[in-house]
Amino acid sequence: MATSKGHNRELAERAYRVRRNAVLMGEVQGQGYIAQALDIADVLATAYFHAMRYRPDDPTWEGRDRFLLSNGHYAIALYAALIEAGIIPREELETYGSDESRLPMSGMASYTPGMEMSGGSLGVGMSIAVGMALGLKRKKSDSRVYILFSDGELDEGSVWEALMSAAHYKLDNIVAIVDVNNQQADGPSTQVMAFEPLVQKLEAFGWFVQRIDGNDLDAVVVAFDAAKDHPEPKPRIIVADTLMGKGVPFLEVREKNHFIRVDAHEWQLALAALDEGRLA
């Protein structure tokens, strides 16, 4: 599917707003998984404003594409996209992580419109995606299941079992994205559990694989289009190499930014950095 430069400029604006929404939510609590939200914003902007089919006023519409957030701690990022998409009212942004909020710090499907699964336990999203995709196939639905998971989840055996099952059942209605930011709670992901060469492993499991710079919006768009258009009856996965804290230089270089606390005066600095990058 060809895309115009103007369309990609629109997506860049969406990605900027997703990042800005995430920073504003983070300021409510003064801490959180901000670096992940910044690194994955280009992927979310492409998913919600280029690739996916959904109705903002009807989040449970049967004909929708499903977006599964396996890495539930990225909820602040998905909320930022759902707010931008009009699925969650913008005024709820200020309730993030608060009592009675529909935006808890970890994604909960029972609370939040547009949240398809509860992802607090890492490593379960791919199994859920396989089940959903099988169900859609049996309904003769042409809807797709998009699933985002983290490189840290590659430590989990259940992920690899689900990857093998998806290929066995020829689930070409799955488009997976693995965020390879090389950071998890215990340190660099590649040191906690070496998973390279990842592309070759995924291909050996029977997937159509693309590896891209997940912060290169043009490359992300091309990869999503290629995943949708790939002719072989096999599941599709995009390995997205990303930079934690993307767009906010002082967060990009923090040594430990898996879960960060941002000083009160730094929030406005972060917003200013995003605004400067938008105008560049």
N, C-alpha and C positions, 0 to 999 in steps of 0.2 A: 504494500500500500504506500503510494507516494505521499509525502507530506511537504507542505510549503514552508519556507523560512518564516513567513508570517505566523503560521500555525505554531511553529516551535518557539517563536517569541512569546506567543500567548501562553504556552506551556511554561516557559521560563518565569513569566509573571506569576503563574499559579504556584510554581515551586517556591518562589520568593514568599508568597503569602502563606504557604504551608509552613515554611520555616519561621516566619514572623508569628503565626498563630501559636506554634510550639513554644517559642521563647516567651510569649505573653502568658501562656499557661504555666510555664516553669516558674515565672516570677511570682505566681500566686503562692506556691509552696517554698520557693527559694532553692529548690533542688530538684533533681530527677534525672531521667534518661534523655537529657537534652541533646547530648552529642549524637546519639543514635537518630533522633528525629531530624537533626540537621543533615546527617549523612544519607538518609533514605528519602529525602523530600523529592528528589528528581524522579525516582521510581514511582512514588505515590502520585505525583502530579501526572505522570504519563498514564498510570493505571486508571485514574479517575477522570481525567479530562481528555484522554485520547483513545484508550483501549476498551474500557468496560462499558457495559450496558446496564443501566439502572434508572430508577425514578426517584428523585430526591424526596418527593412527597409521599412515596409509598415504598419504604425500605424493604418490605417483605414481598414485593411483587414477584410472582412466581417466575416470570421470564427474565429476571435479573441475572447477571453474572455475580458469582459469589467471591468475596475477598476474605480470605482467612488470614488472621494474624496469629501465627503459631507462637512467635516470640512476644508474649503478652506484655512484657515490660516496655515494648515499643508503643504502647497504647497512646501516649501523648502525641506521637507522630500520626497515628491513624485518626485520632480525634481532630488534629489540625487539618487533615485532608477532608474529613467528613463535615467539618464546619465550612470549609471552603466550597464543598460540593452542595451545601444547603441542606444536608441531611440532619445536621444538628444545628439548632439556632445559635447564632454568633454570641448572643448574650450569655450563654451557658459557659463560655470560655472562662469566665471569672470564677466559676465554681469548681474548677479542676481540683481533684483530690480532697474535696471538702466533704463534710458529713452531708448525707442525703443527695449528693451530686450524682448525676448520671454519667459522670466522667471519673471513675475511680482510677487510681494510679496503675493498676494492672487491668487489662481488658476483660470485661465481663459481658457476655452476650445477653444476660438477663436484664442488664441495666441500660444498655446503650443502643439507640437506633443505628443500624448499619453494621453493628459488630456481630459477626456470624458465629464466633466461637469464643469460649473463655480459654485464654492461653497462659495461665499462670504456671502450669507445669510444662516445662520445655520438652520438646521432642514428640508431642502428640499431634501436632497440626497436620503433618503429612498423612498420617493414618486417617484423620478426619477428612482430608481432601480426597483420598482414595474412595472412602465410603460415599461422600457426596457426589463425586464424579460417576461412580457406578450407578447411584440412584438416578442421576440425571440421564444417563445413557438408557436405563430401563424405562424411563418415562418418555423416551424419544425426544428429549429436550436438546436444543442447540446451545444452551447456556454453558458458560465456562466456569471453572473453578480456578481462581488465582490464589496462590498461597505464598506468603512471605515468611521465611524463617531465617535464623541466624547461623553463622558459621559455628558458633558454640554448640548448636544443636546437632552438628555432625558427630559429636561425641556419643550420641545416643543410638543404640542398636535398633530401636524401634523405627528411627528415621530410615535406616537402610533397608529394613524389612518392607516398609511402605514404598520406598523407591522401587524395589524389586517387584512388588505387587502391582504398582501402577503400570510398569512396562508389561508385565504378564497379561494384564487385562486390556492392553492397548488403549489406555485412557488418554487419547489425544485432546480431551477437553480440559486437561490440567495444564496450567502455565505456572510454574514455580519460580520464585526468585529467592536466591540465597544471598544474604547480605554478608559479604566477606570484608569486614572491617578489622579483622585480626585482633579483636578485643573481647574478652569475657571477664566474668567476675574474678577468676583466678589468675588472669594475666593474658598474654598474647595467645590467641586461639591456636595458632600453629605450634606453639610450644606445649600447651596443655594436652593436645592430642593432634599429632601430625595428620593432616588429611590430604595433602598434596601427593601426587598430581590429581587434582580434583576433577578436571574436565575428563581425563581419561577414565577415571573411576566411574563417573556418571554415564559416560558413553558405554562402558562395559556393562552397566546395569540396564541399558536399553533405552536411554533418553536421548532426545535431540537437545544438544547442549550448545549454548553460546556464552562466551566470557567477554565482558565489557567493562569499561570504566563507568561505574554506576553514577558518577557525578558529571558525566558528559551527556547532556540531555539529548543531543542528536543521536548518539549511540544507543541510548536507552529506547528512544522511539523506534529506531530501526530494528532493535532486538525484539521489542514487543510485536511489531508487525511481522517479523520473520517467524516468531513463535506461533502467531495466529495462522499464518499462511502455509506453514510447513506441511507438505503433502503426505508424509508418512504417518501411518497410524501408531504413533508413539507419543508418550507424554513429553512435554517441553520444559526446559529449565534454563534460566538466565543466571549465570554466576556474575554477580555485580560487585566488583571491587570498589569500596567506598572509603572516604576519609571521615573519621569521627569529627564532629564539630564543623563540618563543611560550611564555609561562608562566614565564620566568625574566627578570625586568625588566632586570637588568644586561647580559644577552646581547641582549635586544631592541634596545637602544640602541647597541650597538657599531657603529662606522662600517663596519668591514670584518669580516664574520663568515662569509664563504664557507667558509673552513677556519680554525678558531680553536684557539689554545692557551689552556687554562684553567689558571690558577695553582692550585697544590695546595690552598690554603685555600678556593678558590672552589667546589670540587665540593660540599662540604657546604652551602654557601650556595645553590647551585642546587637541591639536593634539598629544602632547607627552603622555598625559594620555591614549588616544585611542591606540597609538602605544604600550604602556606598557601593556595594557589589551590584545592586540592582541598576544603578545609574552608570556603571562602568561600561 
